[in-house]
Amino acid sequence: MKRDLISITDYSKDEYLRIMKLAAEFEANPNQDLLQGKVVASLFFEPSTRTRLSFETAISRLGGRIIGIADPGSSSTSKGETLHDTIKMVSNYADLIVMRHPLEGAARYAAEVSPVPVINAGDGANQHPTQTLLDMYSIKKTQGTLDNLNIFMVGDLKYGRTVHSLLMAMSEFENPIFNFIAPPELQMPQEYKMFLREKGIRFFEHREFTDIISEADIIYMTRVQKERFSDPMEYEQVKNVYILRNAMLKNTKPNMRILHPLPRVNEIHTDVDQNEKAYYFTQARNGVFTREAIISHSMNLK
């Protein structure tokens, strides 16, 4: 059976926990020749630094070879080749496809067309399941559990695919509480709030969070994504609406950690970087181990 990972809901709670376990094993021993003789296609139709490089590092540490597209302008898509034909063609060459695409639903379509497994590395504002799994691994490492956590999601909750996926995955665990902090223009979409209501999960919406920050176990900061705005003026109005500063962390819980999918712009001041509660750079490092786990799981290697 072909094991695609397109949406975070493609995995069960048991699979989330299995990925966490495998990621810990890869962190302890990252270099394993499980992909010896295998080729992985890295297709990035949208700019990426951490996701592309951490996937390619994971493939290299597993002993695999990488082919791919990092610049769509240098591929046949610039000549008008359809996604259907690109995926059909690339699946002749590779044992696994990792794909990022600006269009929502592109990864699901690629999985339907491809005879080899497809891993979604982000499709528009829709889903980013591998980021979610590394976020969960980071949360579990820092909190010792995925249950009974108060998670603050701050910034761009409308277009931020990472918060959409994380919300859905964490809802599988015991008694989460979500606090959504966003301006009116960037609030969590209704379908995700309905999803939480149907599951009986508590969530609260705020414009500010300085007076409640002491309640947080995880503060998940997000960048206001300029590339998702059709109106530049709308972006200018909200781009610096939240800036987390070191002084704001004074009365936070000892276990509280700050996550961010990166890149950051202004939403976390550099004075936070030296605080022991800043976890975003280690979070990015965790991406390698988690993606090794996802690749191994997708290809039935572990």
N, C-alpha and C positions, 0 to 999 in steps of 0.2 A: 504494500500500500504506500502511495506517495504521501509524504508528510510535508505539506506546505505550512508556512506560518504567515498568514495575511492579516488577520485580525487577532487581537489578544484573546478573543473568545474562541479561537480555533484550538486553544489549549484548555484542558480541564484544570481544576485546582491541584489534582495529583501531579499533572505535568508541570505546573508552576513549581511545585515543591521539588520535583525531580530535577528541573533546570537549576534551582538553587543549590541542590546537592552536588550536581555535576560541576557547577561554576566554582564551588569551594574546592573540589578536587583539582580542577584546572589551575586555580590560584596557587595551590600547593605544588603543582607540577605542570607548568604551562606547556612544556615542549613534549609533545607526544605524536608519533608518526602515524596517526589514524587516517590521514588523507594521502598517504603515500600512493602515488600513481593516479590520483584524482585531480580533476580540473574544476575550478569554481569560476563562474562568470560574475564579474562585479560591474553591474550596469547602473551608472548614476547619471540620470537625465536631468539632475538638479544639483547645484553645488553642495558639497559636504566636506567636512574635514574629519571630525571625530568618528562619525559612523563609518565612512569609507575606510579610513586608516585603521580603525580598530577591527573591522571585518578582515581587512587584508593582513593585519598582524595576526589575527586569530587563524586565518587560513595558512599563513606561513609557519606559525608555531605548531600547527597540526601536520606540517609536511606536505601541504597541497600546493598546486600551481594556480596562478591567477591570470585570467584574461579579462579584458573589460573595456568599458567606456567611462572616462572621467569627464570628457568634454563632448556633449552631444553634437557640437559643431563639426567634430572630426569623424562622425559616424555617418552611415547612410540615412539616418533620420533627417539629416540636413538636406538630403536629396529627395525627401518625400516618402521614404520607406515607412510603412505602417508598423505600429507596435506588434501587431499579429505576426508580420513577416520577420521582424527583428527577433522576436522570441523564438519562433520556429527555427530560424537559422542558428541562433546561439545555442539552443538546446541540442543541436547536432554536435556541438564542440565540448559541452560542459556536462558535469555530473550534478551540478547544483547552480541555481541562479539567485544572486542577491541583487535586488533592484530597488532604486529610489526613482520616483517619478512625480512630477508636479500635479498630475490629474488624479483626483479621488476616484478610486475604483480601478485604476490601471493595474495594480498588483494582483487583484482578484482576477481580472481578465487574463493577465499573463499566466497565472496558475492554471486557468482553464485551458489555455492553449499549449502549455509546456508539458512534455512527457517527463521532465525531471523536476525535482522539488524547487519551489520558489519561496524565498524569504523576502518579506516586505521590509525594506529599509526606510519606509516613509512614503505615503502617497497623499500629496497635497495636505489639506487640513484634516484628513480623515484619521489615519492610524499610524502608530510607530511602535509596533509590538516588541521589537528587540530592545528599544530604549526602555520600555516599561519593565521588561524582565531584568535589565541591569539596574533600574531604579529599585525594583523589589529586592534584588540581591543587596543593594546598598542599604536599604531600610532594614532588612533582616540582620545584616552585619552590625549596624549601629544601634539597633533597638533590641536585638536578640529575639525578636518575634515579629510576626505580621498581624497579630491580633490586638484589638483594643487600643488603636492608635488614633490620635487626633492630627489630621493632616490638613495643613493650610496650603491652598493653591492660590498663587498670587500673580496677577498681571493679565496676560492675554489668554483668557479661558475660552474665547470664542474660536480662534483659529489655531490654538495650541494643541496639536494632535497628541503630544506627550501626556497632557493632563487628561484627555479623553480616555486614552488607553489605560492609564494608571488608575483612574477612578473605577473603571469596569473590573480590572483585575483585583484591586484591593477590596472590592465589594464581596468577594468570595470568602473573605476572612472574617473572624469574629468581631462584631461590634465596632466597626470603624466610624469615626465622625469626620465629616468634611466641612471645612470653612473655606468658602469661595470669596476671594477678595479681588474685585475688578471694577473698573468704571462701567457705566451703563452700556457703552458701546461694545464692550468686550466681555460681557457676562457669559457664564457657562450656558451653552445652548439648551433649549427646553427638553430635547430628547434625552439628554443625560440626567437632567433633574427628574424627569418622569421615570427613568430607569431606576434611580435611587428610591423614589417614592414607592414604586411597585415592590421593591425589595425590603421596604420598611427601614431604610438606612437614613440616619439623621444627617442633614446638611443645613448650613446657615450661609446667608449671603451678606457681605459687608462692602462698604466703600473704603473703609480704613481698617487697619489691624493693629495699630500701635498700642491700643488699650487692652487688647486680648492676646497679645503675642505670648504672654506667659503660659497660655494653655497649650501651646503647640508642642507636639513631639517631632513633627517634620514640617519644615517650611520649604515648599517647592516653588521657587521663583521661576518666572518665565519671561522671555524677551518678547516685547511687542514687535511682531514680525512685519517689517515694512513691506516685504514682498507679497504679503497676502492682501494688502489694501489696494483697491482700485482708485481710491481718492487720496492723493498725497496730503491734502489738508486734514483729513480725518486722522491720518497717522501722526501728523505734527501735534495734534491736540492731545493725544494720549501717550506719546512715546516715553515721556519721563514721569508718568503719573505715580509710580512707586519706585523708591530707591531705598534699599535696605542698607543701613549704616551700622557700624560696630556699636555705637552708643545705644542703639535700640535693643541690643541683645542682653542688656545688664540683668534683667529679671526673668530670663528664660530658663526653662528646665535644664538640669545638668545633662540629660540625655538628648536634648534637642539637637538636630542636625539640619543644616541648610543644603538643599539639593538644587541643582539647576542643570537642564539638559545641555546648556551651552550651545552657541557662543553667547556671552553676555554683552550687553552694550553699556547701559548706565544703571541697570536695575539692582545690581549689587556693587556697592562702593568698594574700592580696593582696600579700604581699611578693615573690611571684614575678613580678608584673606588670611590674616595671621591668627584669627580666632579659632580655637580648637573645634568650634561648632560648624565651621566652614568645611563642607565635605565634597564640594562639586568637582575638584580636581581628582580626588580619589575615586569618586563616582565614575568619572570618565575612564580611569584606569580599569575599574571593574567591568567596563564594557568588553574588554578583550576576553576575559575569562567567561563572561556570560555568553558571548557570541561563539566561543569555542564549544560551549555546552549546547547551544541551539543548533549549530552546524552538525555536531555529533548526533544529536537527537533526530534531526531531520533526515540524516543519511543512515540511521540505524547502526551507528558505529559504537554506541555505548548503551 
